[in-house]
Amino acid sequence: MKYLDEFSDPELARRLFDDIHATVTRPWALMEVCGGQTHSIIRHGIDQLLPEGIELIHGPGCPVCVTPLDTIDKALEIASRPDVIFCSFGDMLRVPGSGRDLFKVKSEGGDVRVVYSPLDALRIAQQNPDRQVVFFGIGFETTAPPNAMTVYQAKKLGIANFSLLVSHVRVPPAIDAIMNSPDCRVQAFLAAGHVCTVMGLGEYPELAERHRVPIVVTGFEPLDILEGIRRAVRQLEAGEHTVENAYPRAVQAEGSPAAQAMLADVFEVTDRAWRGIGMIPASGWRLSPAYRQYDAEYRFSVTGMHTEESTECRSGEVLQGLIKPHECEAFGTTCTPRNPLGATMVSSEGACAAYYLYRRLATPDAAGTAGTREGVTSLG
């Protein structure tokens, strides 16, 4: 296949569904790690078209959603300062902190700017030498290399008024933490293809072997996801637990050595708190000592901030796969995209946003086919 629309071909999807139906003999629970995969699954009704008993559990694969509340509050504190130009991708501006968000800071006079690359923020720093310019660096292994490169360039060019507020997290330790949870029901993982384009497959075989779970690396289009599910189900039915690459057009086993070298130079692995989940050992990055002068937390002395999560928002349970978004009492009532209680409702990759956007408020019917509720879409 050469064109993107071919990865949504209903006839090819039907064949994959038929294969999955013919293979399954018992219930299985699979977790898709990436929020982009979650949106594709819900948008196309993939979970409702699977055999009865096959459950897709939505994992903590949205970097906006897992950015902890105290980090958001640090961003708000820094962005409120008159000498600061605070730069961020647009999806962070609506994420609620303890009492406001970056849009609110902007409306109060803060210089908050949406950029499309961390290098845009570096250019702003060059153009405004009398101002401090901060870029909000969040994300999984996919966005970490360009952020690392930007800090590397800042040091190389001697741009002293640029800094990075870091909230980078790593997928393999999160998978390990999920499997170690006493409430875990996950029996197989659909791993995020874009993460593996950077980091390769090297960290996954040990996880698959130790936890005895299949891990299938998949893409984000409907046929990508269905092929990942098909392979995972075949392994489960056969009692196998290996790592498979179902996204070879983008993922190589070794990943990107150049990106990995940049990460190793600029960042160091650290424990990291995940919003709604808690501290996961060795699950994040921070700037290494050689680049510590570009760390916004230290530059603006906000390292000691601590906050409490809302008791009304159950996004932590959603991120852990313990509940579906519509099972939260606040979903669609006191929590909406216009007035979100948590990041999972406002992020473009959040599970709550996917359920709200595609009006997935009903469960599948007994035949396992997509419902007819307005707003539900399905393949074929």
N, C-alpha and C positions, 0 to 999 in steps of 0.2 A: 504494500500500500504506500502511495506517495503523497496523498492529499489528506488534510485533516478531517474533511467530512466523511471519509471512508471509515474513520474510527468511530462513527455513529451509525453505521449501516445496519438497518433493522434486521435484514435477512441474516447477516453474519452474527448479530446479537442473538437472534432466535436459535441459531445452531449452537452457540455457546450455552444458552439457557438449557437447551435440550440435553446437551452433554452433562451439565451439572445435575439436572433432574435424574438422568439415567445413572449417575454415579452415587448419589446420596442414598444411604440406607438408614441413617440415624441423625439426630440433631447435632449441630455444630455451631460454635460461636466464634466468629472471626472479628478482629479489630483492624479497621483501617486507621493508620497512624496520622495521615495528613488531612487537614481541614479542606484542602482543595478536592481531595477524593470524596470527602463527606458531601460537599456541595454537589458534585457530579452524581453521586449515588442518589441523593434525595431529589435532585432536579429531574433525573431521568426515571425515577421510580424503580431503580434496580433492586433495592431491598424488598420491595413488594412483589417483584416478579420471581424471586428465588423460591426454591422449594420450601414448603412449610417446615419449620424447625431450624432453618439456616438463618442465624441472626448476625447482623452486622452491628458491632459495637463501635461507637464513635470515640476515637482516642484523643489525646491531648496534642493534636497535630496542628494547632493554630498558634503561631508565635505571639501574636497580639494577645490572644486569650490567656496565655500562661505567663505573661509579663506580670510580676507581682505588684500588688497594690502599693507597696512602699516605693517601688521604682517609679510608678506613675506619679506618686506624690513628690518624689525627688525631681522629676521632669517639670512638674507644675511650679515647684519652688524656684528652680533655676530659670524657667521661662518667664517668671514674673519680674525678674531683676531688670532694671532699666538699661544696664550696659550690655545685655545679652540679646543676640539674635538666635532664636531657637528653631532649628530645622528638623523636619520629620517627614516621613511618608504620611500620606493623607489618612491612612486607616487608623493612626494612633490618636487623631485629634478628638474623636468622640468617645474614646475609652474613659470610663469614669474613674476618677481618683476618689479620695475620701469624701470630697464635697463638691468637686467641679471637674472640668476637663480642659484640655488645651484650647478648645474653641472659646470657653469662658475666659481663660487667661487672655486670649487674643482680643475678645470684646472689651476687656478691661484695660486695654492699651499695651499688652505685651506684644513684642515683635516675634510672632510665631509664623513661620513660613513653611509651606509645603514644597518639598523638592522631590525629584524623581531619581536622584542618585546621590550618594554621599559626596561624590566629587563636586556636585552643585554646591553643597555646603562649604566645601573647601574653597571654591571660587568666591563665594560670598565673604569668607574670611579674608581672602586676598584683597577684595574690593573695599573692605571695611576694617582697616588695621586698628582703628580706635575702639572697636567693639569686640566682645567675646562671642564667638560663634560656636554653638553646640549642635551636634547631630545626634539624634536619638537612634542608636544602633541596636535594633532588636532582630530576632529571627533565629532560625535553625542554621544548620551547616551551609545552607544555600546562600544566605545573605552575609555570612561572616567574612568570606574572602574579599569582597569589594570594600567592606568596612575596614578590614585589616589593611588593604592596599591604600586606602585614603589616609589612615594614620601614618603609614610608612611614607607616603608622599609628603604629608605635613612635616614630618621630621626631616626628610631629605631636602625640602625647600625652605626649611627654617620658618614655617608659618606658626608662630607661637600663640596666636589668638584663636586657635581651633582646638576643640576637644570633643570627645565621644562619651556619651552616656550609654554604657554597655549593658545589654540584657540578652546576651546570646545563650542559647541552650542547645544541648546535644541529644539526639534521638536514642542511641543505644542504651544509655543509663536510664532513660525514661521507660523503655521496654522492660528493662531489668526490674525497675521499681514496681511496675504494673504486675509483673509475674510474681513478685515477692509479696504482693498484698494478699492478706487472708481472704478478701472478698473477690479475688480475681476469678472471672469466668472465661477468660480468653483462652482459646485453644489453637489459634493460628493468627499470624499477623500479615497484613498487606503493608509492606514498607514503602516509604515515600521515595519515588524515583529521583526527584531532583536532589534530595539529600545525597543519594548514592552516586550521582554524577560527580559530586565533589569528593566524597569520602570513600567511595568504592564499597566493597562488600566485606572487607576484612574483619570488622567487629561483630558481624552477625553469626557466623558459624558457631562460635563458642556459646552465644546466647541460645541458639536453636538447640544445641546439644544439651546444655545444662538444664534448660527448662522443658526440653522435649516438645518444642512447638515448631511447626513449619513457619518459615519466614519467606514470603514471596515479594520481591521488589516489583512494583507496578507503576504505570503511568497514571494519567488523570482523565483520559477520554473513556467513554463508556466501554468500548471493547477492551481497552487496557485493563480496566477494573474487572470486567467479567473473566478475562483470561487469568488474572491473578486469583480470583475466587475459584475458578476451575482447577487451577494447579494446587491451591491450598486444600481444597476438598479432596482431590485425588490423594494427596499425601495423608490427610487425616484418615481417609477410609482404608489406606494401606498400612497405617501405623507408622508412617515415616515422619521425620522431622529434620529436613534439610533446608538450605538456603537456595532459592531459585531466582534467576534473573529473568523476569517476564517483560523487561523494558530494555532490550539490548540495543535499540536504536539510539538510546541516550546514555545508558549506563555501561561502563566497563568495570571489570573486577577490581582494577587498581584505582579507579576514580581519576581525579586530576592531581597528579604529583605537584604541579606548580602551585595550585591553590592550597594544597596541604602544607607546602613549604612556607608559604606566606602566613598561614595560620600559626604554624609552629614558631615563627619568628616574632610575630606581633602579639599573639595571645598566649595565655597559659590556662590549663584546665583548672577549674575551681568548683567547689560546691555551689549549687544555685537553687534558690527557692522558686517554685512554680506556683503561680496563682491558683488558689483553690486546692492545691495538692500538698504543698509543703516542700521542705528541703530534700533534694535528691543529690547524694554525693557524686562528685565529679561529673555533674550534668551540665556544666556551663563553661564559659570562657570569661576571662577578664584580661585587661592589658598586662603584658609582661613588664617586669621592672624596667627594661630598657625603654619602654614607651609610657611609663606610668605618668609622666608629666602631661599626657594628653587625656587622662582620665577625668571626666567632668565631676565625678563624685568627690574626688580628692581636691580638685581645683576649687570647687564651690563649697566644700566642707559639708556635704549632705550625707556622709556615710552612715551616720548614726540614726537615721529616721526609721521608725517602726510604726506600723499601722495595724488595725484590726479589720478583718473582712466583714462584710455585711452578713448578718444572720438570715436575712430574707432571701438572698441570692444563693442558688444551689449549683452555680456553675462549676464548682469544684467536683461535685458528683457527676456532672455531665462530662467533664474533662477526663474523669477516671473511668467512664463507661458504666457507672453504677446506675444511672437513670437516663432515660431519653429526655430531650428538652421539654416536650409537652407534659411530662410528668411532674415538672416543677409548678407549684401553685401560682407563682408569679408570672409564668409564661403567658404572654399575650394579654395580660391584664395590667398589673403594675409594672411589668417589664416588657417594653417594646423597643424597636430600633430608634424611635424618637426619644424615648426616656428609658435607656437601658440601665439595669441594675448591675450587669456584669459585661465583660468584654465579649463573651460568647454570643451575645445578642447583637452587638454592634459591628464586630469584625466581619470582613468580607469572606473569611474562612471559618467563622464560628458556627458550631452545630446549631445553636439556638436561632441564629440568623437564617440558616438554611431551612429549618422547619417553619419559621415564620414566613419567609419569603415565598416558599412553595406550598404554604397552607397544609402542611402534613400533620393534621391534628387527629386523623383516624388511623386505626390499625388495619392491617391487611385483612381481606375477607378470607373465608375458610378455604377458598381455592388457591390462595397465595397470589392472586392477581391484583393489579393496581386498582385502587378504588376510583370512584367517579366524582369524588369531592372536587369542587371547583378549584382550579389551580394546580391539581396534580397532573404531572406529565409522565409519560412512560415511553420506552422504546417500543417500536413496532405497533 
